[in-house]
Amino acid sequence: MAIRRRPADFALFLTVLGLLSIGLIMILSASEYSALVRFGDALYFFKRQLLWALLGLGAMFVTMRVDYWHWKRWAPVMLVVGLLLLVAVFIPGIGRSSHGATRWIGLGPLTVQPSELAKLCLIIFTAYGLAVKGEEVRRFWRGVFPFLLLAVAVAALVLAQPDLGTAFTLAGTIFIMLFAAGARTGTLVAIGLAGMAAVGAAIYVEKYRLKRFLAFLDPWRDPQGSGFHIIQSLYALGSGGLFGVGLGQGKQKYLYLPEQHTDFIFAVIGEELGFVGTCVVLGLFIVFIWRGLRIAAMAPDAFGSILATGITAGIALQALINVGVVSGVLPVTGITLPMVSFGGTSLLFTLTAVGILLNISRYRLRQ
């Protein structure tokens, strides 16, 4: 069998550009009032997101041109760097806090979120390791356990920031990669049950998480406190109707809806662009998942296939959690909508990962 090289997946490329364009437009609409109130510049968040988008597109074009198998060589080094950065968050003078969380590292006027880099590093290393293990992945101790232990360690560091949403996304992504690599069904079921128990424990031991969970069950129990986020989000989605109130005409963004340009931007989309607008966004993510899984299925080797699966799963899970939170299907957790929400580090490393996925799409086996 020979490997055929071809142009990168154009449908995936257009899908990413579509999500990025919608994100920039909606960040401008959702943030202009709060940016004017807080910084005296209605374009404050938009200009920063545009800069990060340009940097991200540049990174995407670079990684799209780097043959994906070269990442094998750097996988261990990248993992170590990612872990060190996660630890550096907790060092006084290096880590930065906001809203009770310590998730960022200051680089002059900029702040970066190491968990986004660590997520990509973990996906690359796990894909490399699972490809090397081959059939051994069907054995728990020799095949699955090392990656399970690594995922738990990285997720624990992220959870300590605290960031339950990202920790869950990381763990879920590795779970899907183990499934794609051929781990036994019984092993995966046991891991899934243990993971659900761990999430339940993480919610129970922290009062603010427990309050959020109880608010998820009944937001009207505390409408001015723990239930405020979800109630305002549902107001926004409900008032949009079929076609929305019009771009820029939404009312919830006027300091009613918290985190309107980050965690809850999907609610602003629902209010201003209506059910149709939300379906367009969801449709683009469905296309992204379809193309990503297709690339994984047609990859010429195990490393490319597992890596494509991991990148696709990581972005898809994050989108699923965000939409679930905004629509009241999941408890509130601080996680953004990939390529749409405001967030420079997230956008940069998401587009970097997409570039790797596009490079994998350039190769397929020809029998």
C-alpha positions in Angstrom: 0.0 0.0 0.0 1.2 3.5 -0.8 0.4 6.8 0.8 -1.3 9.4 -1.3 -0.8 13.0 -0.6 -3.6 15.5 -1.5 -4.8 18.9 -0.6 -6.0 19.5 3.0 -9.7 18.9 3.8 -11.3 22.1 2.4 -14.7 21.4 4.0 -13.0 21.3 7.4 -11.1 24.5 6.6 -14.3 26.4 5.6 -16.1 25.1 8.7 -13.4 26.5 11.0 -13.4 29.8 9.2 -17.2 29.9 9.5 -17.0 29.3 13.3 -14.2 31.9 13.7 -16.1 34.5 11.7 -19.3 34.0 13.7 -17.3 34.2 16.9 -15.7 37.5 16.0 -19.0 39.0 15.0 -20.8 37.8 18.1 -17.9 38.9 20.4 -18.2 42.4 19.0 -22.0 42.4 19.6 -21.9 40.7 23.0 -19.1 42.7 24.5 -19.4 46.2 23.2 -21.4 47.5 26.2 -19.5 45.8 28.9 -16.2 46.8 27.2 -17.3 50.4 27.1 -18.4 50.4 30.7 -15.2 48.7 32.0 -12.5 50.0 29.7 -14.0 53.0 27.8 -13.6 51.2 24.5 -16.4 49.3 22.9 -14.0 47.4 20.7 -11.7 46.3 23.6 -12.5 42.6 23.5 -13.0 42.5 19.8 -9.6 43.9 19.0 -7.9 41.4 21.3 -9.8 38.5 19.9 -9.0 39.6 16.3 -5.3 39.7 17.2 -5.4 36.2 18.7 -7.4 35.0 15.7 -4.7 36.2 13.3 -2.0 34.6 15.5 -4.1 31.4 15.6 -4.6 31.3 11.8 -0.8 31.8 11.4 -0.2 28.9 13.8 -2.8 26.8 11.9 -1.1 27.4 8.6 2.3 26.4 10.1 1.1 23.2 11.7 -0.9 22.4 8.5 2.4 22.3 6.6 4.4 20.3 9.2 4.0 16.6 8.5 2.1 15.2 11.5 4.4 12.3 12.2 7.2 14.8 13.2 5.2 15.4 16.4 6.2 11.9 17.6 9.7 13.1 18.2 8.6 16.0 20.3 5.7 14.4 22.2 7.6 13.6 25.4 9.2 17.0 25.6 5.9 18.7 24.9 4.2 16.7 27.7 6.9 17.7 30.2 6.6 21.4 29.2 2.8 21.2 29.5 3.1 19.7 33.0 5.7 22.3 34.1 3.4 25.1 33.0 0.5 23.7 34.9 2.6 23.6 38.0 3.9 27.1 37.4 0.4 28.5 37.7 0.6 27.9 41.5 3.9 29.7 41.9 3.4 33.2 43.5 4.4 36.0 41.1 3.9 33.8 38.0 0.3 32.6 38.3 -2.6 35.0 38.0 -6.0 34.7 39.6 -9.4 35.9 38.5 -12.9 35.2 40.0 -11.4 32.9 42.6 -9.5 30.7 40.0 -5.8 30.5 39.4 -5.6 29.4 35.7 -3.3 31.9 34.0 0.4 32.8 33.7 1.3 36.4 33.1 3.6 37.3 30.2 3.9 41.1 30.5 0.5 42.6 29.4 -0.7 39.2 28.2 -2.0 36.2 30.1 -1.9 32.6 28.8 -3.9 29.6 30.1 -1.5 26.6 30.4 -4.3 24.1 30.5 -5.0 24.8 26.8 -1.4 23.9 25.8 -1.3 21.0 28.2 -4.5 19.6 26.6 -2.9 19.6 23.2 0.4 18.1 24.5 -1.5 15.3 26.3 -3.4 14.4 23.2 -0.2 14.3 21.1 1.6 12.2 23.7 -1.3 9.8 24.2 -1.7 9.3 20.5 2.0 8.5 20.2 2.0 6.2 23.1 -1.1 4.3 22.1 0.3 3.9 18.6 3.5 2.4 20.0 1.5 0.1 22.3 -0.5 -1.4 19.5 -2.4 -4.5 20.5 -1.2 -4.1 24.1 -3.9 -1.5 24.6 -6.2 -4.5 25.1 -4.4 -5.2 28.4 -5.2 -3.0 31.3 -2.0 -2.8 33.3 0.5 -2.7 30.3 -1.7 -0.9 27.8 -4.4 1.3 29.5 -3.1 2.0 33.0 -0.1 4.3 32.1 -2.3 6.6 30.0 -5.1 6.5 32.6 -2.6 7.5 35.3 -1.2 10.3 33.2 -4.7 11.6 32.4 -5.6 11.6 36.1 -2.5 13.5 37.0 -3.0 16.2 34.4 -6.7 16.4 35.2 -5.9 16.8 38.9 -3.6 19.7 38.2 -6.3 21.4 36.2 -8.9 20.6 38.8 -6.8 22.3 41.5 -6.9 25.6 39.6 -9.9 25.0 39.9 -11.4 24.1 36.5 -13.7 21.1 36.5 -15.0 21.7 33.0 -11.5 21.5 31.4 -10.5 18.6 33.6 -13.6 16.7 32.5 -12.9 17.5 28.9 -9.3 16.2 29.2 -10.4 13.0 30.8 -13.2 12.5 28.3 -10.8 13.0 25.4 -8.4 10.4 26.6 -11.3 8.0 27.2 -12.4 8.4 23.5 -8.8 8.0 22.3 -8.5 4.7 24.3 -11.8 3.5 22.6 -10.4 4.5 19.2 -7.1 2.6 20.0 -9.0 -0.6 20.7 -9.2 -0.8 24.5 -11.6 -3.5 25.8 -15.3 -2.5 26.3 -15.3 -3.8 29.9 -12.3 -1.8 30.8 -13.8 1.4 29.3 -17.1 0.8 31.2 -15.2 0.5 34.4 -13.2 3.6 33.7 -16.4 5.5 32.8 -18.2 4.5 36.0 -15.1 5.5 38.1 -14.9 8.8 36.2 -18.6 9.5 37.0 -18.0 8.8 40.6 -14.9 11.1 40.6 -17.0 13.9 39.1 -19.7 13.4 41.7 -17.1 13.5 44.5 -15.5 16.7 43.0 -18.9 18.4 43.0 -19.8 17.2 46.6 -16.5 18.3 48.3 -16.6 21.9 47.0 -19.5 24.0 48.3 -19.6 26.3 45.2 -19.8 23.3 42.9 -22.6 21.8 45.0 -24.5 25.0 44.9 -24.2 25.1 41.1 -25.4 21.5 40.9 -28.4 22.2 43.0 -29.1 25.4 41.0 -29.0 23.2 37.9 -31.7 21.0 39.4 -33.8 24.0 40.4 -32.4 27.4 39.3 -35.5 29.3 40.8 -34.5 28.1 44.2 -31.9 30.9 44.3 -32.7 33.2 41.3 -30.4 36.0 42.5 -27.5 33.7 43.5 -26.5 30.3 42.2 -29.3 30.1 39.8 -28.8 33.6 38.2 -26.5 32.5 35.4 -28.8 29.8 34.0 -32.0 31.8 34.4 -30.5 34.7 32.4 -29.2 32.3 29.8 -32.6 30.7 29.4 -34.2 34.2 29.2 -31.8 35.0 26.3 -32.4 31.8 24.4 -36.2 32.0 24.9 -36.6 35.6 23.8 -34.8 34.9 20.5 -37.6 32.9 19.1 -37.1 31.5 15.6 -35.1 34.2 13.9 -33.9 36.3 16.9 -34.3 39.9 17.8 -31.6 41.0 15.4 -27.8 41.2 15.4 -26.8 43.8 18.1 -30.3 44.2 19.4 -30.2 41.7 22.3 -30.9 43.0 25.8 -29.4 40.3 28.1 -25.8 41.4 27.2 -26.4 44.7 29.0 -24.9 43.3 32.2 -27.8 40.9 32.8 -26.2 37.8 31.4 -22.8 37.1 33.1 -19.8 36.2 31.0 -21.8 37.1 27.9 -18.8 37.2 25.5 -17.1 34.0 27.0 -18.9 31.2 28.7 -22.4 32.3 27.6 -21.9 33.7 24.1 -24.1 30.9 22.8 -27.0 32.5 24.7 -26.4 35.8 23.0 -26.4 34.0 19.6 -29.8 32.5 20.6 -31.2 35.8 21.5 -30.0 37.8 18.6 -30.0 35.2 15.8 -32.7 32.9 17.2 -33.2 29.2 16.8 -31.9 29.4 13.3 -28.7 31.0 14.4 -28.0 28.4 17.0 -28.7 25.6 14.6 -26.2 27.1 12.1 -23.5 27.1 14.9 -24.4 23.6 16.0 -24.5 22.5 12.3 -20.9 23.8 11.8 -19.8 21.8 14.8 -21.5 18.7 13.5 -19.7 19.1 10.2 -16.4 19.6 12.1 -16.9 16.3 14.0 -17.9 14.5 10.7 -14.8 15.7 8.9 -12.5 15.1 11.9 -13.7 11.5 12.3 -13.5 10.9 8.5 -9.9 12.1 8.6 -9.2 9.7 11.5 -10.8 6.8 9.6 -8.7 7.5 6.5 -5.4 8.3 8.2 -2.5 6.1 6.9 -1.2 5.0 10.3 -2.4 4.4 13.9 -0.7 7.6 15.2 -2.5 9.8 12.7 -5.8 8.1 13.3 -5.7 8.3 17.1 -4.3 11.9 17.0 -7.1 13.0 14.7 -9.7 11.3 16.9 -8.2 13.1 20.0 -8.2 16.6 18.4 -11.7 16.1 17.1 -13.0 14.7 20.5 -11.3 17.5 22.5 -13.0 20.3 20.6 -16.3 18.4 20.3 -16.5 17.7 24.0 -15.8 21.3 24.9 -18.5 22.5 22.6 -21.0 20.0 23.9 -20.3 21.0 27.5 -20.6 24.7 26.7 -23.9 24.3 24.8 -25.2 22.0 27.6 -24.5 24.5 30.3 -26.0 27.4 28.3 -29.2 25.5 27.6 -29.6 24.2 31.2 -28.8 20.6 30.3 -25.6 20.5 32.4 -24.6 22.3 35.6 -22.7 25.7 35.2 -19.0 25.3 34.7 -16.5 27.8 33.3 -15.8 26.5 29.8 -15.9 28.4 26.5 -17.3 27.6 23.1 -14.3 26.7 20.9 -13.5 29.2 18.1 -16.5 31.3 19.0 -16.1 32.5 22.6 -13.6 35.2 23.6 -10.3 33.7 24.9 -6.9 34.2 23.3 -5.0 31.1 24.6 -7.9 28.8 23.8 -8.3 30.1 20.3 -4.6 30.0 19.6 -4.1 26.3 20.6 -7.4 25.2 19.2 -6.4 26.6 15.7 -2.9 25.0 16.2 -4.6 21.7 16.8 -6.9 22.2 13.8 -3.8 22.8 11.7 -2.4 19.4 12.7 -5.8 17.8 11.9 -5.7 19.5 8.4 -2.2 18.1 7.8 -3.4 14.6 8.7 -6.2 15.0 6.1 -3.5 15.4 3.4 -2.5 11.8 3.7 -4.5 8.6 3.1 -3.7 5.0 2.2 -4.1 4.0 -1.4 -4.5 0.3 -1.9 
